[in-house]
């Protein structure tokens, strides 16, 4: 009965999606002026002359682009329950980002309005897109599993809710989502990842699972646990009705072969979304094609700053095949906030994008400008050539004599290549094929020698993340770093592990 009702609701709702798909600029401009009007009643708005803002150009003249570090003093005041700082009234929810290996997490303000009009609406947009393609999808005929993060209780900020955005969402689910959600809320948002893994396994084995969502790294751990527990060959033997995986946050390509092994069905649907602590920004328009539809009517005004340039444009100024840092203004008090995410526009009608990586995850120690997308593409290609499967990796620069260097990799395989040296050669060539700067530096070993690979024992990255206190939730292994901090930490861990 629930499926009968909701499938029609979401199919009909797709007309709203089509409306802003056809007129993205109008929706974005109206949204900007609405957000700025509300911002007039804040200290930030008064300081930046919001009363003078009449259009996009005047907005950019009044407000500079800022990073989280520059917003930090304002956000700290909000966390101490000061009102009307960046947004009208009291903001008492903060989404905790996964932070960095230094342990410095970001706390992003989240208003009730934003939770509803961005995060929950973004999920509804995704369901509308899916039901438009698959009218008989049937995800409300069974259970939907989401492995969330956790909520923090910080004595320094009494009365303020902080936690992973997934946990905040799970605590504010729409009524229909509660009907089909699994595991129980106390398990899904438990702070102890290994307890969560153990109890989730017990609970979902009794459920008719049809859909799951979460970070690939942690789901692979969970599903291997399920296979070991049941003795089944794959997940379809456990849940024959399994239909859909909604994933985001990391490039799925390196992990997809592992999921295809766990779920051997050509009918299974993989839906990519762009959801982060700062917002739910995009969703794959067609499941058999790359590219995500940028959500234009979800309480976010978008700008795009060309990578390594000061040139910034709104949505109508986008060009394809150009890397941009995503800048957002939203109904939480983030004004021209640099998310640190790097995207590329694939198409302008409708506006579809792909995530290229993070502006902080790159290697340019020798002028090679390798970004995370390059590394992930190269790993996928080399694994396909050598019939192997990589579960995770990290890369950093290695400095040698006479100003030369190399890229040093640590890779953990689910299925190892027969010859690691041959794999290293293929990986190096694949990286050259996707990055001409790397290729130029590798020519005759001018500046870079061939990359170096260390194969990590199975479970290394999991155990290292556990020691770092970064299991589960939105935590991810930093895959590229322009220094050796992560690399040295892992090499030392491997040396002493066990």
N, C-alpha and C positions, 0 to 999 in steps of 0.2 A: 504493500500500500504506500509506504514512504517513497519507494522508487517511482511508482506510478505518478505520484503528485510532484515530486521534486524534479524528475526528468523533464517534465513539461515546463515547470517554472524556469529552469536554467536554459532550456531551448528557446523559450520566449524572451528571456532576458538578453539573449545574444543581439537583439535589435538595438539595445543600448550600446553595446560594444561597437556595432556597426556605425552608430551615430558619431562617436568620437574618432573612429577610424577614418571616416570621410572628411572630418573637419578638425584635425588635430591642432592647428594654429589657433582657431577661434576658441576652442576649449581651454587651451593653455593660457591664452591672453586673459580670458575672463577669470580663470582660476588665480592667476598672478594678482590681479587687482583685488580680488576677494581676500586673498591671504594678506596682502599689504594693508588693506583697510582694517582687518582685525589686529594687525601688528601695530597700528597707530596707538593702541591703548596699552603699550608696553614701554618700559624704559629704553629698550633697544630701539624701538620705533621713534621715540622722541629724540634720542641722541642722533639718529641717522636721517632725520628730517623726512619721515614717511609722508607727512602732509604735502610734500612737494612732488610725490611720485604720481605721475599721471599715465605712464606707459612703461614699456620695458626699458627704453633708453634712459629715462630719468631714474628708474630703479637701479640700474647698473652704475649710474653716476653717484648715487647716494650710498650704496652698499658695496664694500669690497668683498672679494672671495676670501673665505677663511677656512683654515684647517681645524681639526678637533682641538689641537693644542691652543689655538687662538680663541676658541669658544669656551675652553675649560673654566676660566674664572666665572663666567656667566652661568654655566651649567652647575658648578659647585654651589652657587647661591640658590639655584632652583632646588637642588638636592637637600638643601637646608631649609626648604619650605618657604623661601621668599616668593612673593607673588608678583605677577606682572613684569617679570624680568625679560625673558625672550618671547613669552606668549601670555596672553591675558589670563588672569586667575592663577590658581595653584596647579602645578603639574606634579603629580605624586607617583608617576610610573617612569621607570628608566630601563631601557633595554641595554643589557650588558653585552658588549661585543666580545669576540673570542680573544681579543688583545694580541699581544706579541709574546715571544719567548722571554722577554724581560718581565712579563707578568703585569704590565700596565694595561689594564682593560679600559675601554671607553664606555661611558654611560650616556646613552642617547635618550633625550627626553621623549616620552610617548604620551600624548594626550588621549583621552577616551575617544574623542572625535576622530583622531588619526587611526586609532586601532580599528574603529568601525569603517571609516571611509577609505583607508588605505589597505591595511593588512587583511581584514576580513573581506572587503570588497575585491581586493586582488585575488583572493582565493575563489570568490564567486565568479569573477571574470574567467579564471582558469576553468572552472566547471562549466561555464557557459560555452567556452571554446570547445571543450571536450564533448559536451552533449550535442553541439552543432555537428561535429564530425561523426560521433558514435551515438545515435539516438537510443540504442539499446545497451548503453554502457553498463548499467546495472550496479554502480558502486554502492548504492543504498540498499541493495539486496543482501549485503554481508557486512563484515566489519572492516574498518579502515584503521590502520596502525600508524601512529606518529610517535617517534621516540624524541621527546623534547629535552630541553635543558632543565635547569632548576631555578628556583626563586631563592634569593639571598635575604637573610635577615641581618642587617648591618646596624649595630648599636649606635654608630655615629650619625645615622640618618633615620631616627625613629619616625614611624608613620609613612615611610616612603618604600614603595615596592620596587625592587631591582631584580633583574634576572634575564636569562636568555629570552629573546623575542618569542621563541617557540613556547616557552613556559608561560609567558604573559598571554599568548594567544590561547593556549589550552585552558587557562583559567577564565577565559572570556569567550568560550566557543558559542556559536549560535545554537539554538535549541536542536536543530536537525542534526548538527555534527555530534552532539552529545549522544544521540540515539545509536550511532554506529561506531563511536570511537572506542579503540582499545590500544593499550592496556588501561587499567583504571588510572585515574588522574594522579593518585598518590605515587603510583609506580612510575608513570610516564615522566613526572617532574622530580623524582627522587634525586638528591645530590650525589649519591654514591653510584657511580656508573656500573660497577660490577654487581651490586645488588639489583640495579635496574635491569641489567642483562639477564640475570638469573630468574628474577620474578616475571619479567616479560616473557621469557621462554615458556615458563609454566603456564602462564595465562593464555597466550595466543595459540598454543597448541590445542586449546579447547574451543577456539573460535573459527568461524567460516571466513577467513581473511580473503578480501578481494582487492584491496588497495593498500599501499604503504608509502610513506614519505620520510625523508631524512637524509642525512649526510652519508654518501656511499661507504666511506671508511668504516663507520660504526655499524651500518646495516650488514656489511659483509661479515663482521665479527659475530653479530647476532645470528645470521642465517647459517653460518658454519656451526654454531652452537646447536641450532635446530636440527641440522643434518646429523650431527654426532649423536644427539639425544634420541632421534627417531630411527636412525639407521636407514633412512630413505636415500634414494639416489639424487633427488633434486626437490625443489620446493613445490613443484606441481603434484608430486606424489603426496605431499602434506596437505596442500590446498589446491585442489583441481580447478577451483573457480577463480584463481588469482589472475587479475587483469591489468593492473596499472601501477606504475611507480612514478611519483612526482618527485623530481630531484632538482637541486640547485645549489649554488654556493661554490662549487668547484667544477672544473672541466670533467665531464662524465666519460669522455672517450677512453682514457686509459683503464677505467673500471668496467666499462660496458661488457667486454668479453667475459669477465667473471660473473656478471649478472646473467648473461646469456647461457652460461654453463649451469648456473643455479636454476634458471627458468628457461628451459629449452622449448620455447614456443615462438613462432613467427607472428602470432596474433597478439602477443603481450605488448602493451603500450608504454612507451617511455615519454614522459612529458617534462620538458625542461622549464623551470621558472627562475626568475631573478628576484629572490627575496633575501633581504639582509636586515641587520639590526636597524638600519635607517629607513627601511621601507620595502614594499612589494612593488617592483618596478616594471616587470615584463613577464610574458608567458608565451610559450611556443604556440604559434598560430596553427601549424599543421604538423602532426606528430611524425610524419614521414619526411619532413623537410627541416633543414636547419634554420635558425633565426627565431628570435622572440619578438612578439608584438609589444611595443612600448605602450604602457597603460597611461592614457592621457587625461583621465578624469578621476584621479584617485588621490586628491589632496597634495599633489606634488607638482611643482613647476620645475622643468628641466632646463639646464644649460649644459653646454659641451665645450670644454677647453682643449684645444689641440695639444697633444702630448709634446713636451719640450718647446712650447710656444705660449705666448700670452693671448693668443687669439681665442675669443670666446663667442659662441653663437647660441641663440635659442633653437628650437626644433626646426624652424623653417630654414635655418642656415646650415643644416647638416649636409655633409657630402659623404658619399660612399667611399669605402676603402681608405678612410682616414681614422687614426686612433685618437680617441678623445677621453679625457678625464671627465667623469660624470659629476656635475655640480647640481645640487638640489636646494630648493626653497620649499618648506612644507608647513603644515599646520601644527607643528610642535615647537617652532621657534628656531629652526635651522635656516638661516638666511644666507643664501649663496654658499652653501657648505660643500667643501671638497670631500667627496666620499672616499677618494683614493682608488676607486674602481676605474678600470680602463675598458672602454667599449668601442665597438666599430659599427657603423651603420651599414646594413646590408641592402636596404631598400627604403625608398621614401614614400611609396604608396602601396600598402600602408607602411608606417615607419617600423621596420624590424631591425633588431640589433643582435650582436653577439658580444659576450664578455671576453675580452682579450686577456685580462689579468688585473693585477694590482700595480699601482704606480710605485709601490714600495717593494714589489717582488720582481726583481730583474737582476741581470748581471751585466755590468758595463765597465768591468775592471780594466779591460784592454781595448775599449772602444768598439766592442762587438754588439752592444745593445740587444741582448737576448732577453725576451720577455717570457712569461710563464706559458703562454700559448705555444710558442716555438718549442719549448722543452716537452710539453705534453704531446704535441703532434709528432715530434721525433720519437718519443718513447712508443707511442701507438704504432708507428710505422715499423720500427725495429722489432717490436714484439711480434707483429704480423709476419715479418720476414723470417723470424727464428722460432715460430710456433711456441712462444712463451708468454707468460702473463705477469706483469708487474703490479704489485699492490700499492706501493708507495715509493717515493724517492725524494731526495733533496740534493741541491747542487750549490756549489760555491766556487770561488776562484782559488787557484793554486799559483803562488808566485814563485818563479824560478830565477835563475841567474840571468844577467844581461837584459833585464826588463821584460823577459818573456814569461809566459805562463800557460795555464791550461785550465779547463773546467774539471772539477773533481766531483764525482757523483757517488752517492750511496743509494743503492736500489735494493728493495726487497721484492722477491719474486714469489708468486704463488706456484708458478711452474717455471723453473729455471731454464735458461737457454743451454743447449748442449755444450757450446763453447763460448765462454764469457768474452774472450778476446775478439772473437768474430762478431759477437753482439756489439761490443764497444765500437768496432770499426763501422758497423752499420748505423749505430746511433749517431756517431760523429758525422757520417755522410748525410744522414737524414736531417740533422741540425743545420748542416751547410745548405741543404736544399730549401729549407724554409726561412733561412736568415742569411742574406747576402753579405752583411757586415761580418758575421761569424766566418762565412766562407772566405772572405777577403783576408781576414786575419790568419786563417788556417793555410792559405796558399803558401806552399813551400815552407811551412812553419814560421812565417815571417814574425808573427807576434804570439801565436798560440800553437802549442803542440796538441796532438790528439788527446781527447778527453780521457780521464782516468776513472775506472769504475771499481767500487768496492761492493761486493754482494753481501747484504746484511742477512743474518739468519732469520728464519721465519719468526714473526712476532716481535721483532726488534722495535719497530716504530710504535707498536702498541705499548710495549713495556717502557719505552723512553717517554712517551706521552703521559703514561701513568706517573712516572717519577716527576715529571714537570707539573703534575696536577691538572692535566688538560685532557682527561678522558671524556668522550661523549659530547653531547650537545652540538654546538657550532664549532668546536675546536677542530682545527685542521693543521696538518704538518706544513710548515713553511717550505715550499718547494724550491724557491730561488731566493738567494740572499747575496747581496753585493759585497759581503764580507764573509769571514769564516766562522762566525759565532755558532750558528746552528751546526755546521759541518763538524767543527771541533768538538762540540758537545756530544754529537752522535758517535763520532769516532772514539772518543774517550769512553762513552757508554758501552759500545760494542766490545772494547778492550776489556772492560771490567764486568760486563754482564754475565751472570751465571756463575 
